[in-house]
């Protein structure tokens, strides 16, 4: 079993230098996935969040909209691969 490093929304915002509102927005769009919950506290897998945020940054620089990124991320969570066709 792989050890996951789970971090809170506050830690995501601080570590990746984005606002908590952005984390919530990406989570609500389905671009970021919650790994676990501790009461009402959402926890994220640090490695997966880094991969997702790096991909979002790259795709945004290439001109992709969040809607397209959202659609591709939903496909990623189903297939395990992130690609835009």
Residue pairs with C-beta under 8 A, 6 or more apart in sequence:
4 35
4 45
4 46
4 47
5 45
5 46
5 47
6 35
6 36
6 43
6 44
6 45
6 46
7 15
7 43
7 44
7 46
7 49
8 41
8 42
8 43
8 44
9 20
9 23
9 24
9 41
9 42
9 44
10 20
12 18
12 20
12 23
12 44
12 49
13 19
13 20
13 22
13 23
15 46
16 49
16 50
16 53
18 53
23 32
23 44
26 32
26 52
26 56
27 33
27 34
27 42
29 66
29 70
29 73
30 70
30 73
30 74
30 77
31 52
31 56
31 66
31 69
31 70
31 73
32 44
32 49
32 52
32 53
33 44
33 45
33 48
33 52
33 77
34 42
34 43
34 44
35 43
35 44
35 45
35 48
36 43
37 43
52 73
55 69
55 82
56 69
59 68
59 69
59 72
59 84
60 66
60 69
64 84
68 84
72 82
72 83
72 84
73 82
75 81
75 82
75 83
76 82
76 83
